[in-house]
Amino acid sequence: LLLDRNFDLMTPLSHSWTYQALINDVLETGLNQVAIKVEGKKKQFYDLVSKDDFWMKYRFSPALPDVAEAVGTELAECQKQEDEVKNRKSGMNEDSIDLGESTAKLTSAVENLPQILEKKRKIDSHTNIATSLLDEIKNRNLDEFYRIKDKIVKQGKLEKNIKDYLKDAEFGNDNDKLRLLLTYLLVYQNVTENVEELVEILEQTEIDTNSIRYVRKMKGISTTNKENNPSSG
């Protein structure tokens, strides 16, 4: 489905909270891979493909807490299965009930071991991805951005003035603040007071505000068209 970019500007500006959306938003991705920066080491690349059962099951789930909890649960289950294989092997000589039956069970367990280890490897990769996401959420206050933008969209009352959020050097990065202001302007399309002041706050930190001028111009044209067409909406 191809739509004009002006059809829905709010969605790409939103800070989504699902696993896949959050990965694409805050981490380096491309060609069905995500790159994780590891201090003092080269980037680590992880595949995000349909063969990964965990990815297919949880990619549309909330990153926190659902995916974080699922990673712990799945990893514990893999470790349990791996330990059972090891214990069965070490207990072979002590099993006096039926050597043939024990051997058959051990053979079956060993045959499943590669699948268990491969599943564990994939879960380990999601552990690293989830940890990296958690670091970004903390460093950029993304949970707070999500909450604030949700209030703006619902036109609720904010705890602070919008310019106080934009001025806070410890609050998000340049991209987060730009998206916050764009969301504010899209929701409150008729706001005229202090817009230039808000834009200037971003420009003082050398944030590119061309997108703001585009949105204001586009919305101005849209409003004019509606005024000239009484039959519209």
TIVOBA-902146 format. One record per residue (C-alpha): x, z, y; residue number from 1; residue in one letter. Coordinates in steps of 0.5 Angstrom, whole numbers, always signed. Example, Ala and Ser with C-alpha at 12.3 -4.5 7.8 and 13.67 -1.06 7.14 Angstrom:
<sites>
[[+25 +16 -9] 1 A]
[[+27 +14 -2] 2 S]
</sites>
This chain:
<sites>
[[+0 +0 +0] 1 L]
[[+3 -2 +7] 2 L]
[[+1 +1 +13] 3 L]
[[+3 +0 +20] 4 D]
[[+8 +6 +22] 5 R]
[[+3 +8 +27] 6 N]
[[-3 +9 +22] 7 F]
[[+0 +16 +20] 8 D]
[[+6 +19 +24] 9 L]
[[+5 +26 +22] 10 M]
[[+6 +26 +15] 11 T]
[[+14 +24 +16] 12 P]
[[+15 +29 +21] 13 L]
[[+12 +35 +17] 14 S]
[[+17 +39 +13] 15 H]
[[+14 +39 +6] 16 S]
[[+14 +44 +1] 17 W]
[[+14 +41 -6] 18 T]
[[+20 +40 -10] 19 Y]
[[+21 +32 -9] 20 Q]
[[+19 +32 -2] 21 A]
[[+24 +38 +0] 22 L]
[[+30 +34 -4] 23 I]
[[+29 +28 +0] 24 N]
[[+28 +32 +6] 25 D]
[[+34 +36 +6] 26 V]
[[+39 +34 +1] 27 L]
[[+43 +27 +1] 28 E]
[[+39 +22 -4] 29 T]
[[+40 +15 -6] 30 G]
[[+39 +11 -13] 31 L]
[[+35 +16 -16] 32 N]
[[+41 +21 -15] 33 Q]
[[+42 +27 -11] 34 V]
[[+48 +29 -8] 35 A]
[[+50 +37 -8] 36 I]
[[+56 +39 -3] 37 K]
[[+60 +44 -7] 38 V]
[[+65 +48 -2] 39 E]
[[+72 +46 -4] 40 G]
[[+70 +41 -9] 41 K]
[[+68 +34 -9] 42 K]
[[+60 +32 -9] 43 K]
[[+56 +33 -15] 44 Q]
[[+51 +28 -17] 45 F]
[[+45 +29 -21] 46 Y]
[[+40 +24 -24] 47 D]
[[+33 +25 -22] 48 L]
[[+30 +20 -27] 49 V]
[[+23 +20 -32] 50 S]
[[+27 +22 -38] 51 K]
[[+28 +29 -35] 52 D]
[[+22 +33 -37] 53 D]
[[+23 +38 -32] 54 F]
[[+24 +33 -26] 55 W]
[[+17 +30 -29] 56 M]
[[+14 +36 -30] 57 K]
[[+15 +40 -23] 58 Y]
[[+17 +35 -18] 59 R]
[[+10 +35 -15] 60 F]
[[+10 +43 -15] 61 S]
[[+12 +48 -9] 62 P]
[[+20 +49 -9] 63 A]
[[+19 +56 -8] 64 L]
[[+17 +60 -12] 65 P]
[[+14 +55 -18] 66 D]
[[+20 +51 -19] 67 V]
[[+25 +57 -18] 68 A]
[[+21 +61 -23] 69 E]
[[+21 +55 -28] 70 A]
[[+28 +54 -28] 71 V]
[[+29 +61 -30] 72 G]
[[+24 +61 -35] 73 T]
[[+27 +54 -38] 74 E]
[[+34 +56 -38] 75 L]
[[+32 +63 -42] 76 A]
[[+29 +59 -47] 77 E]
[[+34 +54 -48] 78 C]
[[+39 +60 -49] 79 Q]
[[+35 +63 -54] 80 K]
[[+34 +57 -58] 81 Q]
[[+42 +56 -58] 82 E]
[[+43 +63 -60] 83 D]
[[+38 +63 -66] 84 E]
[[+42 +57 -68] 85 V]
[[+49 +61 -67] 86 K]
[[+46 +67 -71] 87 N]
[[+43 +63 -76] 88 R]
[[+50 +60 -78] 89 K]
[[+54 +66 -77] 90 S]
[[+49 +70 -82] 91 G]
[[+49 +64 -88] 92 M]
[[+54 +68 -92] 93 N]
[[+49 +75 -91] 94 E]
[[+43 +71 -93] 95 D]
[[+41 +73 -100] 96 S]
[[+34 +71 -101] 97 I]
[[+35 +63 -102] 98 D]
[[+41 +60 -100] 99 L]
[[+38 +53 -101] 100 G]
[[+32 +55 -96] 101 E]
[[+37 +58 -91] 102 S]
[[+42 +52 -91] 103 T]
[[+36 +47 -90] 104 A]
[[+34 +51 -84] 105 K]
[[+41 +51 -81] 106 L]
[[+41 +44 -82] 107 T]
[[+35 +43 -78] 108 S]
[[+37 +48 -73] 109 A]
[[+44 +44 -72] 110 V]
[[+40 +37 -72] 111 E]
[[+36 +40 -66] 112 N]
[[+42 +43 -62] 113 L]
[[+44 +37 -59] 114 P]
[[+37 +36 -56] 115 Q]
[[+38 +44 -54] 116 I]
[[+44 +43 -50] 117 L]
[[+42 +37 -47] 118 E]
[[+36 +40 -44] 119 K]
[[+40 +46 -42] 120 K]
[[+45 +41 -38] 121 R]
[[+39 +38 -34] 122 K]
[[+36 +45 -33] 123 I]
[[+43 +47 -30] 124 D]
[[+43 +41 -26] 125 S]
[[+36 +44 -23] 126 H]
[[+39 +51 -22] 127 T]
[[+44 +48 -18] 128 N]
[[+39 +43 -14] 129 I]
[[+34 +49 -13] 130 A]
[[+40 +54 -10] 131 T]
[[+42 +48 -5] 132 S]
[[+35 +48 -3] 133 L]
[[+35 +55 -2] 134 L]
[[+41 +55 +2] 135 D]
[[+38 +50 +7] 136 E]
[[+32 +53 +7] 137 I]
[[+35 +60 +9] 138 K]
[[+40 +56 +14] 139 N]
[[+35 +52 +18] 140 R]
[[+29 +57 +17] 141 N]
[[+25 +51 +14] 142 L]
[[+20 +56 +12] 143 D]
[[+19 +58 +19] 144 E]
[[+18 +51 +21] 145 F]
[[+13 +50 +16] 146 Y]
[[+9 +56 +18] 147 R]
[[+9 +54 +25] 148 I]
[[+8 +47 +25] 149 K]
[[+2 +49 +20] 150 D]
[[-1 +53 +26] 151 K]
[[+0 +47 +31] 152 I]
[[-4 +42 +26] 153 V]
[[-9 +47 +26] 154 K]
[[-9 +49 +33] 155 Q]
[[-8 +56 +32] 156 G]
[[-4 +61 +37] 157 K]
[[+3 +61 +36] 158 L]
[[+7 +68 +37] 159 E]
[[+12 +65 +42] 160 K]
[[+12 +59 +47] 161 N]
[[+14 +52 +44] 162 I]
[[+20 +52 +49] 163 K]
[[+22 +58 +46] 164 D]
[[+23 +55 +39] 165 Y]
[[+26 +49 +42] 166 L]
[[+31 +53 +46] 167 K]
[[+33 +58 +40] 168 D]
[[+40 +56 +38] 169 A]
[[+39 +59 +31] 170 E]
[[+33 +56 +29] 171 F]
[[+33 +50 +25] 172 G]
[[+38 +44 +27] 173 N]
[[+37 +38 +32] 174 D]
[[+32 +34 +27] 175 N]
[[+28 +40 +26] 176 D]
[[+27 +41 +33] 177 K]
[[+25 +34 +35] 178 L]
[[+20 +34 +29] 179 R]
[[+17 +40 +32] 180 L]
[[+16 +38 +39] 181 L]
[[+13 +31 +36] 182 L]
[[+8 +35 +32] 183 T]
[[+6 +39 +38] 184 Y]
[[+5 +32 +42] 185 L]
[[+1 +29 +37] 186 L]
[[-3 +35 +36] 187 V]
[[-4 +36 +43] 188 Y]
[[-5 +29 +46] 189 Q]
[[-8 +31 +52] 190 N]
[[-2 +36 +54] 191 V]
[[+1 +34 +61] 192 T]
[[+4 +40 +63] 193 E]
[[+12 +42 +62] 194 N]
[[+13 +36 +57] 195 V]
[[+19 +33 +61] 196 E]
[[+21 +40 +61] 197 E]
[[+21 +41 +54] 198 L]
[[+24 +34 +53] 199 V]
[[+30 +36 +57] 200 E]
[[+31 +42 +53] 201 I]
[[+33 +38 +47] 202 L]
[[+37 +33 +52] 203 E]
[[+41 +39 +54] 204 Q]
[[+44 +39 +47] 205 T]
[[+44 +32 +46] 206 E]
[[+39 +30 +42] 207 I]
[[+36 +23 +42] 208 D]
[[+29 +23 +45] 209 T]
[[+27 +16 +44] 210 N]
[[+22 +17 +39] 211 S]
[[+19 +22 +44] 212 I]
[[+18 +17 +49] 213 R]
[[+16 +12 +44] 214 Y]
[[+10 +17 +41] 215 V]
[[+8 +18 +48] 216 R]
[[+8 +11 +50] 217 K]
[[+4 +9 +44] 218 M]
[[-1 +15 +45] 219 K]
[[-2 +12 +52] 220 G]
[[-4 +5 +50] 221 I]
[[-8 +8 +44] 222 S]
[[-12 +12 +49] 223 T]
[[-13 +6 +54] 224 T]
[[-16 +2 +48] 225 N]
[[-21 +7 +47] 226 K]
[[-23 +8 +54] 227 E]
[[-24 +0 +54] 228 N]
[[-28 +0 +48] 229 N]
[[-34 +5 +48] 230 P]
[[-36 +3 +41] 231 S]
[[-30 +5 +38] 232 S]
[[-30 +12 +34] 233 G]
</sites>
